[in-house]
Amino acid sequence: MMNYGIMNMASIPNIHRYSFVVAMGYLTLCHISRIYIFHYGILTTDFSGPLMIITQKITTLACQLHDGIGRQAEELTAEQNRLAVKTRPSLLEYLSYLLNFMSIIAGPCSNYKDYIAFIEGRHVHMKLLEVNWKQKGYDRLPDPSPTGAVMYKLCITLVSLILFLTLTKNFPMAYIIDNEFLDKTPFLSRLGYLYVVTQAAKPKYYFAWTLADAVNNAAGYGFSGVDERGTFRWDLLSNLNIWNIETATSFKMYIENWNIQTAAWLKRVCYDRAPWYPTALTFVLSALWHGIYPGYYFTFLTGILITLAARRVRNSCRHYFLSTVPLKIAYDVVTWVVTQLAVCYTVAPFVMLAVEPTIKFYKSMYFHMHILSILALLVLRIRPQAHCIRKPHNQALQNSVKSKDK
């Protein structure tokens, strides 16, 4: 309600800033309270999950309202222009968007205009109008059904649940810092086991996010159009792409397919609007949004370093391996192994939470990813791009790009 007051009374140039400070400030205070309530542990059914989703929605709406009322169309990117909100929502619309039953527990965060179109019955129709159906032999618009998508996603949730009940309990993350394990296991074996325990920790996320996506689809929400094969897609609100995660050959590819809607939120409210160091600020915001446990900050600060190093390595080396198919395959295999191990190395503190086990873990790993990333940034030089970079379509974007490059 505080944020609804801000959206109706604050000046449009600052509406997104005030909403962001109030929403994130309140969320942070609640995260602090959880430390004392749960004695530094995590209760998976506490209030913080829904509150984190609501915070995403509040800040998303505030930014899109600022774009729609406070900025000119030529100042916006194509996506910002498409999602810009031109009028302030009524109280009913606002509460419906924040608290609708489909996403109140596990999300995902959707855009305000997409949600209102769904509530008003225009959601599917708008997407269908993007296709010339007469050329495809239709005399009227088809009526896509979500049943197939829902059944497929429910099957994924069932498999994820079985894996969670069988694997996660048998391969706890805490075992990788057990003294006996560290004393008796060589380094390469510890790396292999780190990959196994990280894989075992994933099914609970696959379960929750896929089930949340299926719930929205079952209600008729989440239609994203038609692909090149003519198949109806129901992935507008999908939060992960399991195949792309497990086969990712770059840190960027992994991040883009994990918690997709949160990554989109971070891009819209932070990365696209940050005046400088957008990558670092985006990772810091992600850590703050997740909570105040030290492990989160170890994970996301390490993520900054590895992301920058991965960009440098890709830019400097990848072109040497594109000349022949065997070289490209060898490059993909090596980058897949490195990417998966880098992710495991990065996310382990996220599960451990506290400082002491995190430092113990990184010591057991000899801080190798930190060291390799720093060496990559120091040694490798950015290769000049052979092609011309397309100029921004307006002066405001050009100024933004220049500022971010500083």
N, C-alpha and C positions, 0 to 999 in steps of 0.2 A: 504493500500500500504506500510505503514511503516512495518507492520508485514510480508508482503511478502518479503521485503528486508531483514528482520531478518532471515527468513527461508532459504534464499539463501546465506547469507553472514556470519551469526553468526556461531560460533563453535558448533558442534553437541552436546557436553556435556552440553552446556548452552542454547541451542535453545529454549527449553520449558520455561526456567526461564525468558529470555529476552522477549519472546512473551507474557508471562503471565503478566509481569510488565507493558509493554506498553499497552496491550489491556485493562487490568483492570484499569490502571491509566487513560487512556483516557475516559473509561466509567465512572469512578468516577468524573472526571472533568465535564462531561456532566450532571451527576446527580446533582452536585453542581449548575450548571447553571440553572437547572430546578426549583430550590428553588426560584430564583429571577424572572424567566420568568412567573411562574404560581402562585407566591405569596403563597407558601407553600401548594398548592393544587395539585390535580392530574388531568391531562387531559388524558383520556384513549387512545386518538389517537395520542399522541405526538411521537417523534422520539425514545424515550428510549427503547420501546419494541423491535423493530427490532435490535437496537444496542446491546441490551442484548443478543439476539439470536446469532448475529454475533460474539460477544465476546466469547460465548460458543464454537462456531465452530472454531475460531482462536486458542484458547487454546487447544481444543481437538486435532486438527490437529498437532499442535506443539508437544504435548506430544506423540502422536502416531508416529510422524516422528522421535522424539528422541528415542523411543523404537525400531523402525525399523532399524535405521542407527547407533545409538550410543550405543546400548546395545546388549549383547549376548542373544541368545534365551533362554539359561538356567537361565538367570537372571529374566525372565519375568514370570508372571502368565499366565495361559492358555488363559484368555481373552485378556491380553495385547499382547500375541503372535499372536492371531487371528486377532487383529485389527491393528497391527503394520504396518506402511507405509514405504516401502523400498526405494522409490525414491521421490525426491522433486517434487511437482506438478508443471505443467506449469501454466502460468498466467491465461489462459483460464479455466483450471481445477479448479484453486484456486477461481477465481471469480464466476464460476458456482456453486461451492460448497457453497460459502458464500451467494450469492445473488439470488439463484434460486427462482422462483416465488412461489413455493409450500409452502415454509417455511419462507419467508422474513417478513411476518407480525407477525405471532404468533408462529413460530417454527413448530414442535419441532426441536431440535438439533439432527442430525443423525451423525453416524460415517462416516468418509471420504471414507473408502473402500466400505461400503455399498452403498453410494451415487454413486461412480464411477461405481460400478457393475450395478446399476440401469441405469445409463446413457448409458453404453455400452451394455445393453440388457442382462446381465448375472444374474441379481438380483434374479429372480424367479427360473431360471434354477439351480443356485447354491444350493438353499434351497431344491429343489425337489430331487437333487442327493443324499441328506442325507438319503433318504428312499429307501428301496428295493422294487420297484414297481412290479417286477416279482412275488414276494411272495404274493402280493395282487391281482394278476390276471390281471395286466396291461401288454400289450405288448409294450407300449410306454409311455413316460412321459405325465401325464395329463396337462391340460391347465387351471389352476385355474383362476376364474374371481373374481374381487373385488366388483362386483355389489351388492351382498348380504350384505357385510360388510359396503359398502358405504350407502346403504339405511337404514340399522340398525342405523348407527351413525347419519345420518341426522334426523332420528326420535328422537334420544336422544337430538340433538341440538334444535329441535322444542319444545320438552317438557321443556327443560332448558330455552329457550327463554320465553315461557309462564310463567314459574315459576318466572323468573327474573322480568317480567313486572307486575306480580301480587303480589309477596311476598316481593321482595327486597325493593320496594318503601314504603311498608306499615310497614316494620319492620326494621327501620334504627338502626345501631349500636350505634349511638349517644344517643339514648333514654335510654340506660342502665346506663348513668351517669347523667341523668336529675335529678335535685334536688327533684322535686316533686315525681318522681318515687322512688328515694332512700329513701325518708322520709316515704312513705306509704307502701312500699313493703318489706315483710320479706325476710330474707337471702335465704331460700330455693326457694322461688318464683323468686328471682332475678337470681339464678342459672338456673332455668328452662327457664326463659326468655332469658338468655344468650345463651342457647342452640338453642332456636328458632331463634334469630337474626343471629347467626352464620350459621345455616342452610339456612336462607334466603340470606346470602351473597355468597353462593356456586354456584348457577346456572350460574352466569356470567362466572365463570371459567370452569364449565362443558361445557357451550356453546362454548367458544373460543377454548378450547383444543380438544374437540371432532370434531368440524368443521375443525380444522387444520389437524387432523388425517384423516378425510374423504377426504379432498382435496388431500393429498398425495396418499391415496388409489385409488382415482378416476384416478390419473395419472399413476397408476400401481406400486406405490412404497409403501412398508410397509409389503410385504409378509414375514412371519416369519417361514413358514414350515407347518407341519402337526401334529396335536395333536394325543393322543393315540386312539381316536375314529375315526381317519381318516379324520377329518374335517380340511379344509384349514384355516389357521390362518392369519389374516391381522392386527397384533398388534405389529409389530416391532417398530413402532413409536408412539404407544399409550402413552398418557401422564397421564392417570388416570384409575383406576378400581373402578367405583362408588360403586359396591356391597361391595368390600373389604374395602372401605373407611367407608361406613355407618355401617358395621358390625365389624369393627376393635376392637379387644380385647387387643391391646397393642399399645403403642405410636409408637413403631418401625413399626408395621404393617400399621398403619395409614400413616406414613411418606413414606414408601416404595410404597404406592399406590396413593400418591398425587404428581402431577408434576414429574412423573416417569423419564422422560428424563433429567430433571434438576438434580434430585437426582443421576442419573447415571453419569452425567457430574461432579458433585461434588466428587463422588467416584473416578473417573478416574484421575482427575487433582489434587485432594487434599488428600482425605482420604488414597488412596493407596500409595501416595508418601510422606506424612507428616512424618518427622523423629520422632516426638513426639506429644502427645495429639491430635491424628487425629480427634476425635469426636469434640472437642472444636474448632479446626482450621476449620473444615468443616462448622460448624454452623456460625462462624465468616465470612468466605468467602461468604456463602449464604446471610448473611445480607449485606455485602459490595456490592455484585452483584445486589441486589434488589434496593439499593440506600442509601441515607444518612439521611433519616428521622429517628428521634430517636425511633419511634414506631417499626421499623424493628429490631433495636438492642435490645429493650426490649423483643420482641418476640423470637429472636434466642438465646439470652443469657438465657432466661427462658427455652427455649427448651433444651439447654445443661443440665441444672440442672434436668429437668424432665426426660430426656432420661437416664441419669446416675442413677437416683433414680428408674426408672421403671426397668432397668436391674437388680438392686440390689434386688428389691421386687420379680421379677420373679424368679431369681436364688435362693432366700431364701425360697420362699413360695409355688411356683407352684407345686412341687412334692408331697406336702401333699394332693392335691386335685385331684390326678389322679387315686386313688384306686377304686372309684365307679363312675358310670354314674351320679347319682344325685349331687355328690360333684363337678364333672367336670362341669356340667351345671350351678350350683350355682357360681362356680369360673368364668365361661365365662360371666355370666350375670353381676356380680359385676365388672369385669375388663372392660366390654363394657361400663358400666355407667361411671366408673372412667376415662377411656380413652377419651370418648367423651367430658366429662366436662373438662378434662385436656387440650385437644386441644382447646376448646372454650376459656378457661382461657389464653392460650398461644397466640392465634392469635388475640385476641381483640386489642392489641396495634398496630398490623400490619395494621388494618383498621383505627384506630384513628390517627396515625402518630405522633402526638405531645406529648411532655412530660406531660403537665398539665392534659389533659384528661386521659392519661395512669395512672398517679399516683392516680388520683381521682378514677379510676376504681379499681385499685388494693387495695386501701384503703377500698372501699366499699365491696370488697371480703375478707377483712382482711388478705390479702397475704397468704391465706390458702394453696395454692398449693406450694408456695415457702417454707413455714414452714414444710409441710408434706414431701416434697422432701428432705430437709436438715435433718430432723429427720430420714428418711429412710436410708440416707447415713451414718449417725452417729451411728444408732442403729443396723442395719442389717449387718451381715457379709457374705462375699461371700462363698457360699457352694462349697467345693472341688468337682470337676467333678469325677464321678465314672468311666467313660470310659477314655481310653488313648487318648490323643490328637495326631492326626496324625502329624508326623514331616514334616516340609516344604521340598519340593523336591529339594531344592538347598541351598547352604550356604548364598547366597545373601538374599533370602527370610527369612531365619532363623535370620539373623542379623537384618532385618527390623522388624520382629515380636518382637525380644528382645528389640529393641529401643522403639517400641510403648508401650511395657508393662511397661517401666520405669516410 
